[in-house]
Amino acid sequence: MKILVTGGAGYVGSHACKALAAAGHEPVVYDNLSTGHRWAVRWGPLVEGDLRDRDRLARAFVEHRPELVMHFAARAYVGESVTDPQLYYDNNVGGTLSLLSEMRRQGVRRIVFSSTCATYGIPRVVPIGIDTPQQPVNPYGHSKLHCEQMLRDFCAAYGFAAVALRYFNAAGADSDGEIGEAHEPETHLIPLALAAAAGDREVLEVYGDDWPTPDGTCVRDYVHVEDLAQAHVLAIARTEAAGFQACNLGVGRGFSIREVLDAVARVTGRTVPIRQAPRRAGDPPTLVAAPGAATEWLGWEPRHIALDSIIDTAWRWYRQPPR
């Protein structure tokens, strides 16, 4: 199957392209390279363009004739979304509406959507099941929830088939070392901790040590990026029937910031220098998935369960420059 992968030059999108190619599909990357990387496009052609550029997007559909779309393209910095919400509604919501409208015009009605646990906000009950109320607390989460609602409406009105994969903390890197995480700026805990351990960053700030968790630091569910990519491949089969469906992608086990820093020290053999900082407003103390629906519905079984194993792939990638 030929698949248009929006945002396929980014972190999760590029790993999905590799998994798609391994499964016999042809990924066609559509990316404006604002946060993605040309070197991450290795398993199919690259079409440079913005989703809001309808003429460019239409030409991509006409030239490549995809049968399905995987939609990763989005801004994804929570803090930035708070200070510049217009950017997030314009890019994430506006870009998705443009994409869905062009899909409808071109007769392409199958889509796998990269969603997020940020749509749940600060949940009252953990682990988070698929039926947990979606009550986002920042514009990024709101923008993704708006996109999910558009998908529901397009499925109901136009016969689309959509799968929304709400994943938790993406982590790690390609086991072969071909691609990995490279954000600017970097905001994710594991690469920041690796940079501090390597001496490329003076100190890692830890936001709060008085959370209602076992050691006072926030707890997150870290899911390896290769496992996320495989879930997207499995989701293709779920788009054969019209309608909207969603599931959570996490391993069902949470690790605190202190546990992550201890694991980084074990993997690298180096201590992570830290500086204690105040809590950040809107940070949930604990985010852990109840992944049962993904297991039963997708047949998804994450292979990278051990935290040290996830960090080891990230460390091996960190020590080599992007190609």
C-alpha positions as CSV (number, residue, x, y, z in Angstrom):
1,M,0.0,0.0,0.0
2,K,1.2,3.5,-0.8
3,I,0.8,5.7,2.4
4,L,1.1,9.4,2.7
5,V,2.9,10.1,6.0
6,T,2.5,13.7,7.1
7,G,5.3,14.7,9.5
8,G,7.2,11.7,8.4
9,A,10.6,13.5,8.8
10,G,9.9,13.9,12.5
11,Y,10.7,11.6,15.5
12,V,7.8,9.2,15.6
13,G,6.9,9.7,11.9
14,S,10.3,8.6,10.6
15,H,10.3,5.5,12.8
16,A,6.8,4.7,11.4
17,C,8.2,5.1,7.9
18,K,10.9,2.5,8.6
19,A,8.3,0.1,10.1
20,L,6.0,0.6,7.1
21,A,8.7,-0.1,4.6
22,A,9.6,-3.3,6.6
23,A,6.0,-4.4,6.3
24,G,6.0,-4.0,2.5
25,H,4.3,-0.6,2.3
26,E,5.6,2.5,0.5
27,P,5.7,5.6,2.7
28,V,5.5,9.0,1.0
29,V,6.6,11.7,3.4
30,Y,4.9,15.1,3.3
31,D,6.7,17.5,5.7
32,N,7.5,21.2,5.7
33,L,10.8,20.4,7.7
34,S,10.0,23.0,10.3
35,T,10.8,20.5,13.0
36,G,11.6,17.4,11.0
37,H,14.9,16.4,9.3
38,R,15.8,15.6,5.7
39,W,18.2,13.0,6.9
40,A,15.3,11.1,8.6
41,V,13.6,10.4,5.3
42,R,15.1,7.1,4.1
43,W,12.3,4.8,3.1
44,G,10.4,6.7,0.4
45,P,10.1,10.0,-1.4
46,L,9.9,13.3,0.4
47,V,7.4,16.0,-0.7
48,E,8.2,19.3,1.0
49,G,5.1,21.2,1.8
50,D,2.8,22.6,4.5
51,L,-0.6,21.0,5.1
52,R,-2.2,24.4,4.9
53,D,-0.9,24.8,1.3
54,R,-3.9,23.2,-0.4
55,D,-2.4,23.4,-3.9
56,R,0.8,21.7,-2.8
57,L,-1.1,19.1,-0.9
58,A,-3.4,18.4,-3.8
59,R,-0.4,17.9,-6.2
60,A,1.1,15.4,-3.7
61,F,-2.2,13.4,-3.7
62,V,-2.4,13.5,-7.5
63,E,1.3,12.5,-8.1
64,H,1.5,9.7,-5.5
65,R,-2.1,8.4,-5.2
66,P,-1.9,7.2,-1.6
67,E,-4.6,4.8,-0.4
68,L,-4.2,5.8,3.3
69,V,-2.8,8.7,5.3
70,M,-0.8,8.5,8.5
71,H,-1.0,11.9,10.1
72,F,1.9,12.9,12.5
73,A,2.4,16.6,11.4
74,A,1.8,18.9,14.4
75,R,3.4,21.3,16.8
76,A,3.9,19.4,20.1
77,Y,5.4,21.7,22.8
78,V,3.1,22.1,25.7
79,G,4.8,25.2,27.0
80,E,4.8,26.8,23.6
81,S,1.1,26.1,23.2
82,V,0.4,28.0,26.3
83,T,2.3,31.1,25.2
84,D,1.2,30.9,21.6
85,P,-2.1,29.1,21.3
86,Q,-2.9,30.7,17.9
87,L,0.1,28.8,16.4
88,Y,-1.4,25.5,17.7
89,Y,-4.9,26.0,16.5
90,D,-3.7,27.3,13.1
91,N,-1.1,24.5,12.6
92,N,-2.6,21.5,14.3
93,V,-6.3,22.1,13.8
94,G,-6.1,24.1,10.6
95,G,-3.6,21.7,9.1
96,T,-5.7,18.7,10.0
97,L,-8.9,20.3,8.5
98,S,-7.0,21.1,5.3
99,L,-5.7,17.5,5.1
100,L,-9.1,15.9,5.8
101,S,-10.8,18.2,3.2
102,E,-8.2,17.2,0.6
103,M,-8.6,13.6,1.4
104,R,-12.3,13.8,0.9
105,R,-11.8,15.6,-2.4
106,Q,-9.4,12.9,-3.6
107,G,-11.5,10.0,-2.4
108,V,-9.0,8.9,0.3
109,R,-11.0,8.0,3.4
110,R,-8.6,6.0,5.6
111,I,-6.4,7.7,8.2
112,V,-4.3,6.7,11.2
113,F,-3.9,9.7,13.5
114,S,-1.1,10.5,16.0
115,S,-2.9,11.6,19.1
116,T,-1.7,12.0,22.7
117,C,-2.5,11.3,26.3
118,A,-2.5,15.1,26.7
119,T,-6.1,15.0,25.6
120,Y,-6.9,13.5,29.1
121,G,-5.5,16.4,31.0
122,I,-5.1,15.6,34.7
123,P,-7.0,12.3,35.2
124,R,-8.7,11.5,38.4
125,V,-8.0,7.7,38.0
126,V,-4.8,6.0,37.0
127,P,-4.1,3.9,34.9
128,I,-5.8,5.8,32.1
129,G,-8.3,3.7,30.2
130,I,-9.8,4.6,26.8
131,D,-13.0,5.7,28.4
132,T,-11.3,8.2,30.8
133,P,-12.9,11.6,30.2
134,Q,-10.8,13.8,27.9
135,Q,-10.3,17.1,29.6
136,P,-7.1,18.7,28.3
137,V,-5.4,21.5,30.4
138,N,-3.3,23.1,27.7
139,P,-3.8,24.3,24.1
140,Y,-1.7,21.5,22.7
141,G,-4.0,18.9,24.3
142,H,-7.1,20.9,23.2
143,S,-5.8,21.1,19.6
144,K,-5.4,17.3,19.4
145,L,-8.8,16.7,20.9
146,H,-10.3,19.1,18.3
147,C,-8.6,17.0,15.6
148,E,-10.1,13.8,17.1
149,Q,-13.6,15.4,17.0
150,M,-13.1,16.4,13.3
151,L,-12.2,12.8,12.6
152,R,-15.4,11.6,14.4
153,D,-17.5,14.0,12.3
154,F,-15.8,13.1,9.0
155,C,-16.4,9.4,9.8
156,A,-20.1,10.1,10.6
157,A,-20.8,12.3,7.6
158,Y,-18.5,11.1,4.8
159,G,-17.7,7.5,5.6
160,F,-14.1,8.0,6.7
161,A,-12.3,5.2,8.6
162,A,-10.1,6.7,11.3
163,V,-7.9,5.3,14.1
164,A,-6.6,7.7,16.8
165,L,-3.6,6.4,18.7
166,R,-3.2,8.3,22.0
167,Y,0.3,7.6,23.1
168,F,2.1,8.3,26.2
169,N,5.8,9.3,26.6
170,A,7.6,8.4,23.4
171,A,11.2,7.4,24.1
172,G,14.3,5.6,22.8
173,A,15.7,5.4,19.2
174,D,15.9,3.0,16.3
175,S,17.7,-0.2,17.4
176,D,19.8,-0.1,14.2
177,G,21.0,3.4,15.0
178,E,19.7,4.8,11.7
179,I,17.3,7.4,13.1
180,G,16.5,8.8,16.6
181,E,15.3,11.7,18.6
182,A,16.5,15.2,17.6
183,H,14.4,18.2,18.7
184,E,15.2,21.8,18.8
185,P,14.6,22.8,21.5
186,E,14.6,19.5,23.3
187,T,12.1,19.2,26.1
188,H,11.9,15.4,26.7
189,L,13.4,14.1,29.9
190,I,15.5,11.2,28.6
191,P,17.5,13.1,26.0
192,L,17.9,16.0,28.4
193,A,19.2,13.7,31.1
194,L,21.6,12.1,28.6
195,A,22.9,15.5,27.6
196,A,23.5,16.4,31.3
197,A,25.2,13.0,31.9
198,A,27.5,13.5,28.9
199,G,28.5,17.0,30.0
200,D,26.8,18.7,27.1
201,R,24.3,20.3,29.5
202,E,25.3,21.9,32.7
203,V,22.4,20.6,34.8
204,L,19.0,19.0,34.4
205,E,16.1,20.8,36.1
206,V,13.7,18.6,38.1
207,Y,10.3,20.3,38.4
208,G,9.0,19.5,41.9
209,D,9.9,16.9,44.5
210,D,6.7,17.1,46.5
211,W,4.3,15.4,44.1
212,P,1.9,12.7,45.5
213,T,4.1,9.9,44.2
214,P,6.3,7.4,45.9
215,D,9.5,9.5,45.7
216,G,7.9,13.0,45.1
217,T,8.8,13.3,41.4
218,C,6.4,12.9,38.5
219,V,5.7,9.5,37.1
220,R,5.3,8.7,33.4
221,D,4.7,5.7,31.1
222,Y,7.6,5.5,28.7
223,V,6.9,3.7,25.4
224,H,9.6,2.9,22.9
225,V,9.3,4.7,19.6
226,E,9.8,1.4,17.7
227,D,6.8,0.0,19.5
228,L,4.8,3.1,18.7
229,A,5.7,2.7,15.0
230,Q,4.6,-0.9,15.0
231,A,1.3,0.0,16.5
232,H,0.7,2.4,13.6
233,V,1.4,-0.5,11.1
234,L,-1.1,-2.7,12.9
235,A,-3.7,0.1,12.9
236,I,-3.8,0.0,9.1
237,A,-6.0,-3.2,9.3
238,R,-8.5,-1.4,11.6
239,T,-9.2,1.2,8.9
240,E,-10.9,-1.3,6.6
241,A,-14.3,-0.5,8.0
242,A,-15.7,3.0,8.3
243,G,-15.9,4.7,11.7
244,F,-13.8,6.3,14.4
245,Q,-11.8,4.2,16.8
246,A,-9.2,5.0,19.4
247,C,-6.8,3.3,21.8
248,N,-4.0,4.2,24.3
249,L,-0.4,3.3,23.6
250,G,1.7,2.8,26.7
251,V,3.3,-0.2,28.5
252,G,1.1,0.1,31.6
253,R,4.0,0.8,33.9
254,G,5.2,4.2,35.2
255,F,8.6,5.4,36.2
256,S,9.4,8.5,38.3
257,I,11.9,11.1,37.2
258,R,14.3,9.8,39.9
259,E,14.0,6.3,38.6
260,V,14.7,7.5,35.0
261,L,17.8,9.4,36.3
262,D,19.0,6.3,38.1
263,A,18.6,4.3,34.9
264,V,20.5,6.9,32.9
265,A,23.3,6.6,35.4
266,R,23.4,2.8,35.1
267,V,23.4,2.9,31.3
268,T,25.9,5.7,30.8
269,G,28.1,5.1,33.9
270,R,27.7,8.8,34.7
271,T,25.8,10.7,37.3
272,V,23.2,13.2,36.0
273,P,23.7,16.6,37.7
274,I,20.3,18.1,38.7
275,R,18.9,21.3,40.0
276,Q,15.6,21.3,41.9
277,A,13.0,23.6,40.5
278,P,9.5,24.5,41.4
279,R,6.6,22.5,40.0
280,R,5.3,23.5,36.6
281,A,1.6,24.5,36.5
282,G,-0.6,21.9,34.7
283,D,1.8,19.0,35.1
284,P,-0.1,15.8,36.1
285,P,1.7,13.9,38.9
286,T,1.1,10.5,37.2
287,L,0.3,9.5,33.7
288,V,0.2,5.7,33.1
289,A,-1.8,4.0,30.4
290,A,-4.2,1.1,30.6
291,P,-3.1,-0.5,27.3
292,G,-5.5,-3.4,27.3
293,A,-7.5,-2.1,24.4
294,A,-4.4,-1.9,22.2
295,T,-3.4,-5.4,23.1
296,E,-6.8,-6.9,22.5
297,W,-7.9,-4.7,19.6
298,L,-4.6,-4.1,17.7
299,G,-2.8,-7.3,18.8
300,W,0.0,-4.9,19.9
301,E,2.7,-6.2,22.3
302,P,5.5,-3.7,23.0
303,R,8.9,-5.4,22.9
304,H,10.9,-2.7,24.8
305,I,9.5,-3.0,28.4
306,A,12.7,-2.5,30.5
307,L,13.5,1.1,31.1
308,D,17.3,0.5,30.8
309,S,16.8,-1.0,27.4
310,I,14.8,2.0,26.2
311,I,17.5,4.4,27.5
312,D,20.3,2.3,26.0
313,T,18.9,2.8,22.5
314,A,18.6,6.5,23.2
315,W,22.2,6.7,24.5
316,R,23.6,4.8,21.5
317,W,21.8,7.3,19.2
318,Y,22.9,10.3,21.3
319,R,26.6,9.4,20.9
320,Q,26.5,9.5,17.1
321,P,25.6,12.6,15.1
322,P,22.6,12.5,12.8
323,R,23.5,11.4,9.3
